[in-house]
Amino acid sequence: MTVTLPGLVDDVEQRLEWGNDVVRLTIDHGPGTAPRLTGLWHTGEAAPDPDALRSSALPVLEMALVGDGRSGTAGKRHVDGAVAQRLRLVDHDSVRSDGTDRLILSLAEDETGVRATVHLELVDGIPVLRSWAEVSADVDVAVDYATTGVVSGLGHGARWEDELVLWEAANPWSGEFRWRRSTLAQRGLFDVGMVRHGQVGSKNRASLTSTGAWSTAEHLAMGVVEDTRTGRMLAWQVESNSTWHAEVGDRYGDVYLLVTGPTAAEHQWAARLSAGDVLRTVPVSLVVVPGSPAGPDATVAAVAAALTTHRRRVRRQHPDHDGLPVVYNDFLNALMSDPTTERELPLIAAAADLGAEYFVIDAGWYDDEMGGWWDSVGAWEPSTNRFPDGGLGGLIDTIRAAGMKPGLWLEPEMVGVRSPLARTLPDGAFFQRDGRRVAEWGRHQLDIRHPAAREHLDAVVDRIVRQFDLAYLKLDFNVDSGPGTDAGVGESPGTGLAEHARAFLDWVCDVMDRYPGLVVEGCAAGGSRTDAASVAVFPVQSLTDQQDFRLTPPIAAAAPLVITPEQAGVWASVDGTMDREELAFSLVTASLARIHLAGRIDTLDAAQRDVVRTGLAAYRSYRPAVARSVPVWPLGLPGWRDPWVVQGARDGSDLYLAVWRRDAGDGPGPEQVRLPLHGVRAVGPVEVLYPTWGGERVAVVDDGTALEVSLPASTAARLLRLTTTDL
């Protein structure tokens, strides 16, 4: 729908309203103004007044050019790009197909000949707006930043410094998914009063930036802006597997959110466009959810449900998403990159006995130096010293004879400085800066854009997959090589990094095209590349390197806000030193995700093996529900030291709850916890799925709207299932 608005003086603006059953938006445009997003709302909430938001509205494509910069403001923010203000809407089209609506906006400006096509996409029933743009120019230009991930009007009518709240997540190695919540004032953003004096605002921002090759090594590539007046949440995720930036700032008395891929200021990035070149901006997804009467924990669950459904739709499809096979990996708390035939054989026998379906030999299988594997990697030839009788092939035959599918670990982007490949591959096959190959911690990084690098990796994968008839590859990435590569020709390092990152995912897709049944796991120093772009490609993603089973529950429980549960590889580490409650605790930690069994399983006695075997059997009985479920958090997103952690998964009327009681360093938790069910009512009794030896107490209270749970030990966990109905 398009309506005509009276403009200022002799100008005339038009309003384009577009959307679907759950999300609507308005775009104002005219011959004298850039197309601006003046409203974005969920149909379950009151529509905003676009007229009131026009003064602070920002262009649907925010961008700036070198030599052109910004207009009307200064500072570090990525808004008010001069070229963005000159762009005009010259055409638009709306297309509907298979439940998906797309709005396509054609923009142009005459001064530099910049042209852009903005794509907005909505799917029926999913409150997620996904957008991106293609940018070109008639003359040579250099782009400083460009994004469609911009929305304003978030603080209209509010005392926004106190009433708007940011949710963001630190993502440290082995302590991933640490969400925190803070007001804009707590993040240093205040209403300084300058709008009353004709100024734009404070010129400041609250920002998150990821630099280098690990996309999520410090922060998750997503966040939430919450309006505490209504409980409404606007969540975002940026679909970059390299660098990205997000900021919230004040402008004309209101608040904007901007999310983008790489920028010149933060990432040494530039897009140099000549006639015929096209820049595709990093896609951004925005989630709009009204506040739940049950409070912010329930609203976050609604955000997670929307993102889970969205991620299942946009990802590359793979049969592994439905099968959820149990994987044993020999690394964590077991061989730790030091495999031999002698050490592997008892693990293979134990894994088969317990019910594992895949057996993955992790790092070290190529190391003939018995400990020098780190800086000599690259050729990926099987060690002969480690596997003397029958070689690695004979060991893999043993895995297959035991009824399991074999897998190997690989770190494809790395070449050690002592590897022969470091001398035989050309310089152009590696990251370079200032005339030198980049080296970090004894390793070079391959630039997969280069034909020699790609040919090498294709040859390696084809050889090992075919030679060993592999069913599984774990692709790791353990070194962050910095801002990127100038490719030896002086390109901006951030541009080289971004293009390599896209080429890497293209290469992974090509591998899976050649081997459709192959399961390819993504990993990067634990969860250091758990971003939307990677998750859309890899069937399964490793979340952490955490080795203490007591510290893993908050990682596993918070993960479903970031990744679908059927793609989340969670360690369940067990060994013979653990009592039965501790064994069950570790199994429950992975019970609503993907079980990656680990540890010295060969040290388990008969009774301990029965505990683990029973847990894996229980998992196989309900795992199809995990692949259909959406997450809930009765106690909210977990804190790192929380004595009680609870993760829920809703599959229709079935609600699965993983409940942990633990001592995380501040003493054991209280024996009992009350779990509000947030918008549903329990119907009938609660079933304890695992473990079933008793000792717990579970009671339905408050007319079915809550549970009371007590567990028998200071380190204990239970997996529950109950039937619910919506309130």
ROTI-923031 format. One record per atom (N, C-alpha, C): x, y, z; residue in one letter. Coordinates in steps of 0.1 Angstrom, whole numbers, plus 5000, padded with zeros to 4 digits. Atoms other than C-alpha are relative to their C-alpha. Example, Ala and Ser with C-alpha at 12.3 -4.5 7.8 and 13.67 -1.06 7.14 Angstrom:
<recs>
500949885000a512349555078a500950125000a499149895000s513749895071s499250115008s
</recs>
This chain:
<recs>
500849885000m500050005000m500950125000m499349875000t501350354991t499050115002t500949884998v499850675004v500950124998v499349875003t500751034995t499950095013t500049924989l501851265023l500450144996l499549865003p502051645022p501450025005p498649974997g505651745022g500250145005g499749874996l507452045034l500250094988l500049905011v507152355012v499349944988v500650055012d506552224977d500449854997d499650145002d507951874982d498849915004d501050104997v505751564983v500749875003v499550134996e506551255002e498949894998e500950115000q504950914998q500449905011q499850104989r504550635024r499749874994r500250145004l504950275014l499949925012l500250104989e503450025039e500149864994e499850145006w504449665034w500249915012w499850104990g504549345054g499249884998g500850135001n502849015062n499149995012n500950024989d500748865089d500650035014d499449984987v503248925117v500950125001v499149885000v505549215107v499550104990v500349895009r504749545091r501150115001r499149885000l506849845081l499550104991l500349895009t506550185066t501350064996t498849935006i509050365043i499550124994i500449875006d508650735036d501150044990d499149965010h510250865004h499450114992h500549895009g510051154980g501150054991g498949945009p511951354953p501150075007p499049934993g513751544980g500649935012g499650074988t514351275006t500449864996t499650145001a516050935008a498849915006a501050094993p513750635015p500449975014p499650014985r513650615053r499049905006r500950104992l512250335076l499450085011l500749924990t509650525096t499249915010t500750084991g508050225113g500349854998g499850145000l508749855121l499349945012l500750054988w506349665143w499449864997w500750135000h504749335151h498550025000h501449985001t501049295143t499349985013t500650024987g500449195179g500150115009g499849874992e501349545191e499450114993e500549885007a500049885184a501050064990a499149955010a501350035152a500550145004a499549874996p503650335157p499450114991p500449885008d502950685143d501150044992d498849965008p505250725114p500350154999p499849865000d504651095113d500950055011d499249964988a506151125148a501449954999a498750065001l509150925138l500850054988l499349965012r510051095105r501250085003r498949914998s512451345120s501349925004s498850084996s514751075134s500249874992s499950125009a514150815107a501350004992a498850015008l517250685089l499749924987l500250065013p517650565053p500049845001p500150155000v516850195045v501349944996v498650045002l520450175032l500950115005l499149914994e522950345054e501449974994e498750025006m526350395037m500850134999m499249885002a529250635033a501249964991a498950025009l531950675007l501250085004l498749934997v535650775011v499950134991v500049885007g535951135001g498750075000g501449955000d532251195007d499550015014d500250004986g531851095043g498550015004g501449984995r528851195064r499650154999r500549865001s526651505065s499150025011s500949974989g525051665095g500449955013g499550054988t527051485121t501549974999t498650045000a530551385131a500249905011a499750094989g532151125154g500349864994g499750145003k532550745153k498849924995k501250075003r529050655144r499949974985r500250045014h527950485111h498650044995h501349955005v524850695104v500350144993v500049875007d524151015083d501150004989d499250005011g526250895054g499550094989g500549905010a526151165027a499449944988a500650075012v525550924998v498749945004v501350064996a522750755018a498950104999a501049905000q521051085021q499650054986q500349955013r521251154984r499349894992r500750115008l519750814973l498550035000l501449995001r516250824960r499449874995r500750125005l513750554954l499550024986l500449995014v513350504917v499049904995v501050115004d511250184916d499949905012d500150104991h509949914938h499149894995h500850125004d508449564934d499849915012d500350104990s506849314957s499749874994s500250135005v506948944951v499649905011v500450104990r505248654969r500249864994r499850145005s506248284965s500249915012s499950104990d505747984988d500150055014d500149954986g504848185019g501050115003g499049904998t507648435014t499750134993t500249875006d507148805007d501450074999d498849925002r509949014992r499750134995r500149865005l510149384988l501350044994l498749965007i512749504963i499950154997i500049855002l513649874963l501250034992l498949965009s515750024935s500350155004s499549874995l517750334947l501150054990l499049945008a519950574928a500350145004a499749864998e521750904931e500950044989e499449955012d523251124904d501550045002d498749944998e526351274920e501249914997e498950105002t528550964920t499549884992t500550115007g526250734901g499849875007g500350124992v525650494930v498649954997v501350075002r522950244924r499949895011r500150104990a521550004950a498749934998a501350085000t518949724951t499949955014t500250054987v517649664986v499049895001v500950114999h516049334994h499549995015h500650024988l513649295023l499149874999l500650135001e512248945031e499349975013e500850054989l509448815054l499449874996l500650135002v508148465058v498749995009v501350014993d504548395069d500249945014d500050054986g504248345107g501350025007g498649984993i507948435115i500350155001i499749854998p508548785130p501450044998p498649975003v511948815113v500150074987v499849935013l512849075087l501549984997l498650025005r515948975067r500250094989r499849905010s517549235045s501550004996s498649985005w520649295023w499950094988w500049925012a521649514994a501149974990a498950015010e523649504962e500250154995e499649865003v525549834955v500950004988v499149985011s527149944923s500250154998s499849865003a528450274908a500550024986a499649975013d529050434875d501450044999d498649965000v532450574885v500749935012v499350064989d535150454908d499750065013d500349954986v534150484945v500649905009v499650094989a535350334978a499050025011a501150004990v532750245003v500649975014v499550014987d533550295040d499149905008d500950094993y530450105053y498750004992y501350015007a527149985039a499249905007a500850104993t524249815056t498550034999t501549984999t520449765055t499549975015t500450034987g520549675092g499950125009g500249884992v519350005106v498550035002v501349974997v516250095124v500050115011v500149894991s515350415144s498750005007s501249994993g512550525166g499849915012g500150104989l513350275194l499750065014l500349944987g513150525222g499050125000g500949885001h510350755211h499150015012h500949984989g508550905240g500549955013g499550074988a510750725265a501150095007a498749954994r513350835290r501049894997r499450125006w515450605269w501349965007w498850044993e518650625289e499849905011e500450104989d516850425317d499049904995d501150095003e513950265299e500349914988e499650105010l515750095270l501249925006l499050094994v517849795279v500749924988v499350085010l520549625258l500349865006l499650144997w521049245259w501249974991w498950045008e524449135247e500749895007e499450134994a526648825252a501550004998a498650035001a530248795260a500249854996a499850145005n531648475243n501449965002n498650044998p534848385260p500249854997p499750145002w536648065252w499749925013w500450104990s535247775273s499150065011s501149954991g532648005289g499050084991g500849945010e530548085259e498650045004e501449964999f527148255256f499650075014f500249934987r527348485287r499250134998r500949895003w524348715283w500050105012w500249904989r524149045303r499050104995r501149905003r521449315304r500450135007r499749874994s522149685309s499350114993s500749895006t520450015304t501050084991t499149925008l521750265279l500950095009l499249924991a522950485308a501249925005a498950094995q524950185322q501049984989q499050025011r526550155288r500650134995r499449875003g527450525288g499350094991g500849925010l524750665266l498950085007l500949914992f522850965281f499350104990f500649895006d520451225269d500750135005d499349894995v522751525271v499350134998v500849885001g520051775262g500350094988g499549915010m521751915231m499050014988m501049995010v518751845208v499250135002v500849884998r516952135225r500850124995r499249895005h519752355212h500349984985h499950015014g519352245176g501149904995g499050105004q521951965177q499449864998q500550135003v521651605166v499849925012v500150084988g522351455200g501449995006g498850014993s525251325220s501249974991s499050055009k527251195190k500749885005k499350124995n528150895211n499249884996n500750135004r527150525208r500449905011r499650124993a527150205227a500249894989a499750085012s528849955204s500649875004s499350135000l530049595199l500749994987l499250025012t532749515174t500849875001t499150125001s534349185163s501050034990s498949985009t537749215147t500749864998t499350125002g539848945132g499249884994g500650125007a539148595118a499049925009a501050074991w537148465149w498850095001w501149915000s533748615144s499350015013s500749994987t532448545179t501049975012t499050034990a535648515200a499850095013a500249924988e534648805223e498550035002e501549984999h530948875216h499349924990h500950065010l528148695200l499650104989l500449915011a527048835166a498550025000a501449984999m523648915179m499750085013m500349934988g521849115206g498550045000g501449974998v518549255218v499950145006v500449874994v517049605225v498649985006v501250024993e514349585251e499450135004e500749884995d511749865258d499349955013d500650044987t510949815295t498750055002t501349954998r507850015292r498949904996r500950095006t506149755271t500549855000t499450145001g508549455273g500449974986g499750035014r508849475235r501549984998r498650035003m512149335221m500250004985m499550005013l513949405189l501449935000l498750085000a516649135184a500650014986a499249995012w519349135157w501049894999w498850085002q521848895142q500650044986q499349965012v524448975116v500649874994v499650135006e525248695091e501350014993e498649995004s528948735089s500949905007s499150094993n531548465096n501450065001n498749934997s534348725099s499750125009s500149884992t534049085111t498650064999t501449934999w530949285121w500150115010w500149894991h529849585140h498650035003h501449964997a526749695159a500150125010a499949884991e525950025176e498550055003e501249934997v523050195194v500450155004v499749864997g523050575195g498750095001g501149915000d520850875201d500150104989d500149915012r519651105173r498750075000r501249925000y517151385174y499049955011y500950044989g515851275208g499549865000g500450145000d515350915198d501249914999d498950104999v517450595196v500049924987v499950085011y518650405166y500949875003y499250125000l520150055161l500649994986l499350035013l522749985133l500849885002l499250135001v524149645125v500649994986v499450005013t526649595097t501149895000t498950085002g529349375084g501350085002g498849934998p532949505081p499950154996p499949865003t533749875081t501450054999t498649955001a536750095073a500650035014a499549954987a537050245108a500449885009a499750114990e536849915128e500849894994e499550135005h538149655104h501050014988h499149985011q540549805078q499449954987q500750055011w537949735052w499650114990w500649915010a536949905019a499649924988a500550065012a534949814990a500250104988a499749915011r536449964959r499349964988r500950045011l533849964931l500450084988l499949945013s534450034895s498849964992s501250035008a531850024868a499949854997a500250145002g530449674866g500149925013g499850074987d531449574902d498750015008d501250004992v528749484927v500449965014v499850034986l529049494965l498749945006l501250054993r526649264984r500250015015r499849984986t526249375019t499749885008t500250114991v526249135048v498550005004v501450004996p522649025055p499850015015p500449984987v521049125087v498649965003v501350044997s518048975104s499550075013s500649934988l515749175128l498849935004l501250084994v513249005151v499250105009v500949914993v510249205164v499049915008v500950084992v508449055194v499350095011v500649934989p505849215217p500349955013p499750054987g506349195254g499049905005g500950114995s504948885270s499550045014s500549974986p502648925301p500749925010p499250084990a504848655317a501350065003a498749934997g507848895316g501149974990g498950005010p511148925298p500649864997p499550145003d512148555302d499249944989d500950065010a509148455282a500150084987a499849935012t509748735257t501349964993t498750055006v513348615251v499749864994v500450135006a511848265245a499350024987a500749985012a509548415219a501050054989a498949975010v512648575202v500849884996v499350125003a514448245204a499249914991a500950085008a511448065189a500050054985a500049945013a511348305160a501449984993a498750025007l515148285153l500249854997l499950145003t515047905156t499349964987t500850035012t512347885130t500750064987t499349935011h514148135108h501349934996h498850065003r517447955111r499849864993r500450125007r515847625101r499650024986r500549975014r514447785070r501250044991r499049945009v517547965057v501349914999v498850085000r520247695064r500049904989r499850115010r521647445040r499449875007r500650124995q519547125045q500949885000q499150124999h521246805056h499349895008h500750114992p519946465068p500449995014p499550004987d522046505099d499050085010d500949924992h519446765111h498949925006h501050084995d516946495116d500549885008d499550124994g519146205126g500550015014g499349974987l521046365155l500849885006l499350124995p523446065158p500950045011p499149984989v525546025189v501449984995v498649995005v529246115182v500949985012v498950004990y532145995203y501250074993y498749935005n535246225198n501149985011n498950054991d538546115213d500850115006d499149894996f539846465221f499850035015f500249944987l538246615252l500149905012l499850084988n539446465285n500449864997n499650145004a540746165266a501450014994a498750015006l543546155241l500750144998l499549875000m543946535238m501150024989m499149985012s545546535203s501249905000s498950094999d547746235211d499549854997d500650145002p546145925194p501149904996p499350125005t547745585188t499149894999t500950125001t546345255179t499849945014t500250064987e546945125214e499050085009e500949924992r545045415230r498650004994r501349995007e542245415204e499249875002e500750135000l541345045205l499049985012l500950014989p539845045240p498950105000p501149905001l537945365233l499049964989l500950055011i536545215201i499049905006i500850104995a535344915219a498950055010a500949954990a533845115248a498950094993a501049925007a532045365224a499049924993a501050095006a530445085205a499149935010a500850064989d529344915237d499050105006d500949904994l527745235249l498950054991l501049965010g525845305217g500350124992g499649895009a527845575199a499849954986a500250035014e527045595162e501150054991e498849955007y530045795150y501250005010y498849994992f533645775162f501050094992f499149905007v535846075154v501450005007v498649994995i539646065157i500350154998i499749865000d540546425166d501450034996d498749955004a543846615162a501149905003a498850084997g547246435160g500149884991g499950125007w546446155136w501150004988w499149975010y548946305111y501450025005y498849954993d551746375136d501049885002d498950104999d554846145131d501050035010d499049964990e556846345156e499649985014e500650044986m554646235185m500150125009m500149884992g554046585197g500350134993g499649885008g555146835170g499050044990g501049985010w551846855152w499650144998w500649875001w550947215159w500650094989w499449915010d553447405137d500549924987d499650075012s553947125111s498849954992s501250055007v550347075099v499950064986v500249955014g549247115063g499949894990g500150115010a549946795044a498949905002a501150094996w547446585063w500249864995w499750145003e549146255057e500049925013e500150084988p548445975082p501449975006p498850054994s551145905107s500249854999s499750145000t552845575104t500549955014t499550044986n554545585139n498849985010n501150014990r551245625157r499149884997r500950115003f549445345139f500849894992f499050095007p552045075132p499349874994p500650135005d549744775127d498850034992d501149985009g547544825097g499850154997g500149865002g548045205098g498650065004g501349944997l545245455102l498849944993l501150075007g543245275076g499549875008g500450124993g543244955097g499250045013g500749954988l542145155128l498650044996l501349965005i539245305108i499249884996i500850135003d538244955096d499549945013d500550054987t538044865133t498850085005t501249924997i535645155139i498849954992i501250045009r533445045110r499649865004r500450144996a533544675121a499350005013a500749994987a532344785156a498650064998a501349955003g529244925139g499850155001g500149865000m530145295140m500650064987m499549935012k530845545112k501250095004k498849934997p534345695111p500150154996p499749865003g535446055112g501450055004g498649944997l538646265112l499850155002l499949854998w539546615124w501050064990w499249935010l541046865100l500050155004l500049864999e542147225103e500450064987e499649975014p542047325066p500650134998p499549865003e542847695068e501450025005e498749984994m546147635087m501149924993m498850065005v549647555074v501150045010v499049974991g552347525100g501350054993g498849935006v555547725095v501149894996v499050105003r557547395095r499449904989r500550105010s555247215070s500650024986s499449985014p556647145035p499150084991p501049925008l553447315022l500450155001l499649864998a554847645036a501050044989a498949975010r557647615010r499549974986r500450035014t555847464980t498850084995t501149925005l552647664979l500550154998l499549875003p553048014964p499550105011p500349904990d552948324986d498550054999d501449955002g549548424971g499049915006g501050094994a547948114987a499950025015a500049984985f548548255022f499650155003f500249864996f547448565041f501350075000f498849925000q549948845036q499650145004q500149864997r550449195049r501350074999r498849925001d553049455040d501249914995d499050075007g554949215018g500549875007g499550124992r555248925044r498749915002r501050094996r553248615050r499650035015r500449994986v551148645082v500449875007v499850124992a552348405109a499550035014a500549984987e550648355142e500149865007e499950124991w551548095169w500649894991w499350105008g553747905144g499249954988g500850045011r551147895116r499750114990r500549915011h550248055083h498549974998h501450035003q546648095072q499950004985q500350015014l545547985037l499050114996l501049915005d543648235016d499349924989d500750105009i541048005000i499550064987i500349945013r540348254973r501049964989r498950035010h543648154957h499849864995h500250135006p543447864932p500949895006p499150104994a546447684947a499649965014a500550044987a545047694982a498849914999a501250085001r541747564971r500349864994r499650135006e543247294949e500649915010e499450084989h545347174978h499049945009h501050044990l542347155002l499149904993l500850105007d540246974976d500749874998d499250125001a542946724970a500149935013a499950064987v543346665007v498749935004v501350064996v539646615014v499649884991v500450125009d539046394983d500949885004d499150124997r542046174993r499549945013r500350064987i541046125030i498649945000i501450045000v537346095024v499949874992v500150125009r537745834996r500949895006r499150104995q540745655011q499449935012q500550064987f539045595045f498549995000f501450015001d535445615033d499450075013d500449924989l534845885059l498550045000l501449954999a531345975071a499950135007a500049884991y532346275093y501350074998y498849914999l534846565091l499750115010l500049894990k535446805120k501050104995k499149895005l536847135106l500250105011l499749914989d538547335133d500850124995d499349875004f540247685133f500450065013f499549974987n542447755163n500950125001n499249885000v544348065154v499350124993v500549885006d543048415148d501150084994d498949945007s545248565122s500050154998s500049865000g544348925127g499150064990g500949925008p542849195105p499749954986p500350055013g543149005073g501249994991g498950015010t545248995041t499950114990t500049905012d546249255015d500349924987d499850095012a546848954991a501350034992a498849975007g550249094982g499850114989g500349905010v548549354960v499550135006v500449874993g547649624986g498650025002g501449984997e544049554990e499850025015e500249984986s542549645024s499949875007s500050134993p543149365049p498649955004p501450044996g539549365061g499249954988g500750055012t538349315025t500549864997t499550135003g540649025020g499549905010g500650094990l539448865053l498649974997l501450025003a535748915044a499849914988a500150085013e536248765009e500549865003e499650134996h538248475023h498949925008h501050074991a535548395049a498949954991a501150045009r532848385022r500549884991r499550115009a535048165000a500249875008a499950124992f535647935029f498749925001f501350074999l531947865034l499649954986l500350065013d531547824996d500749874998d499250125002w534347564997w499349895008w500750114992v532547375026v498849954993v501250045008c529347375005c500449914989c499650085012d531247234975d500449865005d499750134995v532646954997v498849925003v501250074997m529246865009m499249974987m500650035013d527946884973d500649874994d499450125006r530546624963r499749875008r500250114991y529846404993y498750035009y501349954994p526146455002p499749935013p500250064987g526146205031g501050045011g498949964991l529246355047l499450105011l500349904990v528646525081v501250085002v498949914998v530846835084v499750085012v500149924987e531246985119e500850124999e499349874999g532247345123g500550025014g499449984986c534547435152c501150114998c499049905000a536847725160a500450045014a499649984986a538647715194a498750015008a501350004993g535347615210g498950074991g501149935007g532547865200g500550134994g499549875005s534748135184s499550034986s500749965013r532848115150r498649945000r501450044999t529348045162t499150124995t500849895006d527748305138d499049944991d501250045008a524648295117a500549954986a499650045013a526548255084a500649865001a499450144998s528547945097s498949905003s501150094996v525447795113v499149974988v500850035012a523647825080a500649904990a499350095009v526247595064v500349875007v499650124993f527547345089f498849925006f501150074994p525147065099p500150005015p499850014985v526647055134v501150095003v498949904996q528747315153q500449975014q499550014986s530947265183s499950135007s500349884993l530147505210l501150055010l499149974990t532947495235t501249905001t498950094996d536247345247d500049975015d500050024985q535147345284q500249855004q499750144996q536547035301q499449965013q500650034987d534847065335d498549984998d501450035002f531446895333f499150085009f500949924991r530147105362r499850144994r500149865006l530747425342l499450004987l500650005014t529247315309t498550035000t501549975001p525447345318p499650144995p500449875005p525247725314p500350034986p499749985015i526947705280i498949934992i501050075008a524647435268a498650065001a501349954998a521547595283a499750134992a500149875007a522147935267a500149994985a499750015014a523147805233a498850014991a501150005009p519647765218p499650144995p500349875005l519348145215l500950044988l499049975010v522248135191v500049904988v499950115010i521947795172i498949915003i501150094999t519247545166t500549885009t499550114991p519447255192p500649884993p499550115007e519946995166e501350024993e498749975006q523047165153q501150025011q499149964989a524647235188a500749875006a499350114995g527346985196g500550035014g499749974986v527646965234v500849885005v499250114994w530346755252w499349945012w500550084989a529146485275a501249925004a498850064996s532446395292s499849915012s500250104989v532546085314v501249915002v498950104998d535145855330d499749935013d500250094989g535645605357g500150065014g499949944987t536245855385t498750065005t501349934997m532645985385m499049905006m501150084994d529745855406d498850014990d501150015009r526445785390r499250134998r500649875001e524946125397e500850094991e499149925008e527946295381e499949954985e500150055014l527746065350l498750054994l501349955005a524046145346a500050154998a499949855002f524746515351f500650034987f499349975013s527146515322s499249964988s500950045011l524746325300l498850094998l501149905001v521846555308v500450134994v499549875006t524046855298t499850004985t500250005014a523846745262a498749944995a501250085003s520446585263s499050084991s500949925008l518546875246l500850064988l499249955011a521246925219a500549884993a499450115007r523646695201r501049945010r499050074991i525546445223i501349984993i498650035004h529246455217h500649945012h499550074990l530346185240l501550015000l498649974999a533846235254a500649945013a499450044988g536346135280g500549864999g499450134999r538045815291r498949895003r501150094999i535045595285i500549855002i499450144998d537345285286d500249985015d499850024985t537745345324t498749975007t501350034994l534045295331l499949865004l500350144996d533144985351d498649964995d501350055005a530044775343a498950095004a501149924995a527744975365a500050144994a499949875006q529045305352q499650004985q500450015014r528645195316r498549994998r501550015001d525045105323d499450135001d500549874998v524445455335v500150084987v499849925012v525845605303v499249934989v500750075011r524345335280r498550045001r501549974998t520845405295t499750144996t500249865004g521245775290g500050024985g500049995015l522145735253l498849944994l501250075005a519245495248a498850105002a501149904998a516845755264a500150114990a499949895010y518246025241y499549954986y500550045013r517545815210r498549984999r501550025000s513945765221s499350134997s500749885001y513146135220y500750114991y499349905007r515746305198r499350064988r500749935010p513346365169p499350135005p500749884994a511546605193a501050125001a499049904999v514846795198v500150084987v499949945013a514946865161a498850084996a501249925002r511447015162r499850115010r500449924989s511647205194s500550144999s499649864998v511947565204v500450025014v499550004987p513747675235p499250095009p500549924989v512447815268v500949995012v499149994989w514147915300w499250045013w500949964988p511947895332p500750095010p499249924990l514748055353l500750114992l499349905008g515848285325g501449954995g498750045005l519148275306l501049985012l499250034988p521748115330p501250095002p498849944997g524448295348g501149905002g498950094999w527948145350w500149925013w499950074987r527848065387r498649965006r501350034995d524147995390d500049865006d500150144994p523547695414p499049914994p501050085007w520447585395w500050064986w500149965014v520347595357v498949914994v501150075006v517347495337v499950044985v500249985014q516947455299q498849934996q501250075004g513647375283g499950004985g500350015015a512547265248a498549964998a501450025003r508947285236r499849934987r500350075012d507747035210d498549985000d501550014999g504047105206g499650015014g500550004987s502347015238s501049945010s499050064992d505446835251d501050105004d499049924995l507847025273l501149925007l498950074994y511246885280y500850105009y499249924991l513247025309l501349935005l498750054994a516946965317a500250095012a499949934987v517447065354v501349965006v498750034993w520947085370w500050075013w499649944987r521847145406r501549985001r498650025001r525547215410r500750105010r499149914993d528347375430d501050064989d499249935011a529947625405a501150095006a498949924994g532447765430g499650085012g500549924989d530147945454d499249915010d500850094991g528847635473g498949944993g501150075006p526047395464p498850085000p501349935001g522647525454g499149945011g501050054991p519647495477p499449874994p500550135004e517947155476e498850014991e501249995007q514847285460q500050134991q500249885009v513947525431v498650004995v501449995006r510647655418r500250054986r499949975014l510247665380l498750054995l501249955007p507647905365p499949954986p500250055013l506247765333l499750104989l500149895009h505648095316h499049984988h501050005010g502448095297g499449864996g500650135002v501647725298v499649935014v500450074988r500047485323r500349854998r499750145000a501247135331a498749925001a501150095000v498646865324v500449865004v499650144997g499046535342g501350005007g498750024992p502146395360p501250044991p498749975006v505746485352v500849874999v499250125002e507846205337e501550035001e498649994999v511446165347v500649904989v499550085011l513146045315l501449945003l498650054997y516746015328y500650095011y499950144996p518145905352p498749965007p501250044994t515345695366t500249925013t499850084987w516845555398w499450075012w500749934989g514945815419g500950095008g499349914992g515946035447g499550154999g500549865002e514446355432e498550015004e501449974998r511146515440r499550114990r500649915010v509046685413v498550025003v501449984996a505746845422a499450114990a500749895007v503247045400v499350085010v500649914990v502147355419v499450124992v500649885005d500247675414d499149974988d501050035010d497447515394d500749964987d499350055013g499947365369g500950104994g499249895006t501747695362t501550005005t498750014995a504947595380a500349865005a499550124994l507047305392l500950035012l499050004989e508947245424e500949884999e499150125003v512047025419v501150005011v498950024991s514446895445s500849884995s499150105005l517546685436l500849955012l499550064988p519346445459p501450035003p498649984998a522946565456a500450144996a499649875003s524846885453s500550014985s499850015014t525846775418t499149894994t501050105005a522846615401a499250074990a500849945011a520646665371a498949894996a501150095005r517346525357r499550064987r500749975012l515646525323l498649975002l501450024997l511946575327l499250024987l500949975011r509046565302r498650015006r501449984996l505546705308l499150044989l501049965010t502446765288t499450145005t500449864996t501347135287t498850044991t500949935008t498547345274t500250155002t499849864999d498647715266d499050065009d500949934991l497147945292l499150104992l
</recs>
